[in-house]
Amino acid sequence: MEQSKYGLILFIFLAMPPVAYILESVMALHMHMQMPMLVIAGLLMARFFQIRFPQFFEKWNQNGIPGILLFIIIIVFWMMPRTMDEALTELSVEIFKFISLPFLAGVPLRDSWKKLSEKIKNGVIILFTVLFLLMGWLYIYSPVQLCNNYLQIEQITLGWAFITTSIGLVVYLIYITVVDRSKYEIGNNE
């Protein structure tokens, strides 16, 4: 329960107007700092909801697939340039961001991840690797400005951040393919 408190503190901190303004003032910070931190706040708060509503998660997300699908839908929605733009100009979209990322992405991710098989986990990572490569390409090579609230150079910087993240995911996928993790994981040592 201690981590749920930390998640709530992080959520409140991110929702404070000066913090939100600073993180939303730079496109790369908005996409690669504020949004992931909102998901992390949800991950931390998820334990509270799992303890408080165990039947709901047992019935709704028994094998982890519905939760991971909801997570993917929410993340893909927030990666679109238009939704990032509208979060800065429409209060209702901004409120939806602060509700959807922690509670419709972070909480389901935590509940789902341990229930998924290794193949599905790797599939999700591969999906985001490809998606980040495509989004990076889109933001870097788009001939027009995709977000009205950000400069074109910020758009290109965000594209390179997507490419860098996808490279990190590729390195992780190579690592899990090459290294026998059972030698290094707690509880699997002989």
C-alpha positions as CSV (number, residue, x, y, z in Angstrom):
1,M,0.0,0.0,0.0
2,E,3.0,2.3,0.5
3,Q,3.6,2.4,-3.2
4,S,0.0,3.4,-3.9
5,K,0.7,6.5,-1.8
6,Y,3.8,7.3,-3.8
7,G,1.7,6.8,-7.0
8,L,-0.9,9.2,-5.7
9,I,1.8,11.8,-4.7
10,L,3.3,11.5,-8.2
11,F,-0.1,11.9,-9.8
12,I,-0.9,15.0,-7.7
13,F,2.6,16.4,-8.4
14,L,2.2,15.9,-12.2
15,A,-1.3,17.5,-12.1
16,M,0.0,20.7,-10.4
17,P,-0.4,23.5,-13.0
18,P,3.3,24.7,-12.9
19,V,4.6,21.2,-13.3
20,A,2.1,20.4,-16.1
21,Y,3.0,23.6,-17.8
22,I,6.7,22.9,-17.8
23,L,6.3,19.4,-19.0
24,E,3.9,20.3,-21.7
25,S,6.0,23.3,-22.9
26,V,8.4,21.0,-24.8
27,M,7.1,18.4,-27.1
28,A,9.6,15.6,-26.2
29,L,9.0,16.2,-22.5
30,H,5.2,16.1,-23.0
31,M,5.4,12.7,-24.8
32,H,8.4,11.0,-23.3
33,M,8.3,12.4,-19.7
34,Q,4.8,13.5,-18.6
35,M,2.8,10.8,-20.3
36,P,5.1,7.9,-19.1
37,M,5.2,9.3,-15.6
38,L,1.4,9.4,-15.5
39,V,1.4,5.7,-16.5
40,I,3.9,5.0,-13.8
41,A,1.7,6.8,-11.3
42,G,-1.1,4.4,-12.3
43,L,1.3,1.4,-12.0
44,L,2.0,2.4,-8.5
45,M,-1.6,3.1,-7.5
46,A,-2.8,-0.1,-9.1
47,R,-2.1,-2.2,-6.0
48,F,-4.7,-0.2,-4.1
49,F,-7.3,-1.0,-6.7
50,Q,-6.3,-4.7,-6.9
51,I,-6.7,-5.1,-3.2
52,R,-9.9,-3.0,-3.0
53,F,-11.6,-4.6,-6.0
54,P,-10.2,-8.1,-6.5
55,Q,-13.4,-9.6,-8.0
56,F,-13.4,-6.9,-10.7
57,F,-9.9,-7.7,-11.9
58,E,-10.5,-11.4,-11.6
59,K,-13.6,-11.3,-13.7
60,W,-12.6,-8.5,-16.2
61,N,-8.9,-9.2,-16.7
62,Q,-8.6,-12.9,-15.8
63,N,-5.9,-13.7,-18.4
64,G,-4.5,-10.2,-18.9
65,I,-5.5,-9.8,-22.5
66,P,-8.3,-7.2,-22.0
67,G,-6.1,-5.1,-19.8
68,I,-3.1,-5.1,-22.2
69,L,-5.4,-4.3,-25.1
70,L,-6.8,-1.3,-23.2
71,F,-3.3,-0.2,-22.4
72,I,-2.3,-0.4,-26.0
73,I,-5.4,1.5,-27.2
74,I,-4.8,4.3,-24.7
75,I,-1.1,4.6,-25.5
76,V,-1.6,4.6,-29.3
77,F,-4.4,7.3,-28.8
78,W,-2.0,9.6,-27.0
79,M,0.8,9.1,-29.5
80,M,-1.3,10.8,-32.2
81,P,-0.2,14.4,-32.9
82,R,-3.7,15.7,-32.8
83,T,-4.4,14.4,-29.4
84,M,-1.2,15.9,-28.0
85,D,-2.3,19.2,-29.6
86,E,-5.8,19.1,-28.2
87,A,-4.5,18.3,-24.7
88,L,-2.9,21.8,-24.8
89,T,-6.0,23.6,-26.1
90,E,-9.0,21.7,-24.8
91,L,-9.5,21.4,-21.1
92,S,-11.7,18.2,-21.5
93,V,-8.9,16.5,-23.4
94,E,-6.3,17.5,-20.8
95,I,-8.5,16.1,-18.1
96,F,-9.0,12.9,-20.1
97,K,-5.2,12.6,-20.3
98,F,-4.8,12.8,-16.6
99,I,-7.6,10.1,-16.1
100,S,-6.8,7.8,-19.0
101,L,-3.0,7.4,-18.7
102,P,-2.9,6.5,-15.0
103,F,-6.2,4.7,-14.6
104,L,-6.9,3.2,-18.1
105,A,-3.2,2.5,-19.0
106,G,-1.1,2.2,-15.8
107,V,-3.6,0.2,-13.7
108,P,-4.4,-2.4,-16.4
109,L,-0.8,-2.7,-17.4
110,R,0.2,-3.7,-13.9
111,D,-2.7,-6.1,-13.5
112,S,-2.1,-7.7,-16.9
113,W,1.7,-8.0,-17.3
114,K,2.2,-10.8,-14.7
115,K,-0.7,-12.7,-16.2
116,L,0.6,-12.7,-19.8
117,S,2.8,-15.4,-21.4
118,E,6.3,-14.6,-22.4
119,K,5.3,-14.7,-26.1
120,I,2.5,-12.1,-25.6
121,K,4.9,-9.9,-23.5
122,N,7.5,-10.1,-26.3
123,G,4.8,-9.4,-28.9
124,V,3.7,-6.3,-27.1
125,I,7.3,-5.1,-26.9
126,I,7.8,-5.8,-30.6
127,L,4.6,-4.0,-31.4
128,F,5.8,-0.9,-29.6
129,T,9.2,-1.2,-31.2
130,V,7.7,-1.1,-34.6
131,L,5.2,1.6,-33.6
132,F,8.0,3.8,-32.2
133,L,10.0,3.4,-35.3
134,L,7.0,4.4,-37.5
135,M,6.2,7.4,-35.2
136,G,9.8,8.5,-35.2
137,W,9.9,8.3,-39.0
138,L,6.6,10.3,-39.2
139,Y,7.7,13.0,-36.8
140,I,11.2,13.4,-38.4
141,Y,10.3,13.2,-42.1
142,S,6.9,14.8,-42.2
143,P,7.0,17.7,-44.7
144,V,4.4,19.6,-42.6
145,Q,4.1,20.7,-39.0
146,L,2.0,18.0,-37.3
147,C,1.3,19.8,-34.0
148,N,0.2,23.4,-34.1
149,N,1.4,24.1,-30.5
150,Y,5.0,23.0,-31.1
151,L,7.8,24.1,-33.4
152,Q,8.9,21.9,-36.3
153,I,12.3,21.4,-34.6
154,E,10.6,20.0,-31.5
155,Q,8.7,17.6,-33.8
156,I,12.0,16.4,-35.2
157,T,13.5,16.0,-31.7
158,L,10.5,14.0,-30.6
159,G,10.9,11.8,-33.7
160,W,14.5,11.1,-32.7
161,A,13.4,10.3,-29.2
162,F,11.0,7.7,-30.6
163,I,13.8,6.2,-32.7
164,T,16.1,6.1,-29.7
165,T,13.5,4.4,-27.6
166,S,12.9,1.8,-30.3
167,I,16.6,1.1,-30.5
168,G,16.6,0.5,-26.7
169,L,13.7,-1.9,-27.2
170,V,15.5,-3.8,-29.9
171,V,18.6,-4.1,-27.6
172,Y,16.3,-5.5,-24.9
173,L,14.7,-8.0,-27.4
174,I,18.2,-9.1,-28.5
175,Y,19.2,-9.5,-24.8
176,I,16.3,-11.7,-23.9
177,T,16.9,-13.8,-27.0
178,V,20.6,-14.3,-26.3
179,V,20.9,-14.4,-22.5
180,D,19.6,-17.2,-20.4
181,R,17.7,-15.1,-17.8
182,S,17.0,-18.0,-15.5
183,K,20.6,-17.8,-14.3
184,Y,20.1,-14.2,-13.1
185,E,16.5,-13.9,-11.9
186,I,15.7,-14.3,-8.2
187,G,14.0,-17.5,-7.4
188,N,15.3,-19.4,-10.3
189,N,18.8,-20.1,-9.0
190,E,19.7,-23.6,-7.9
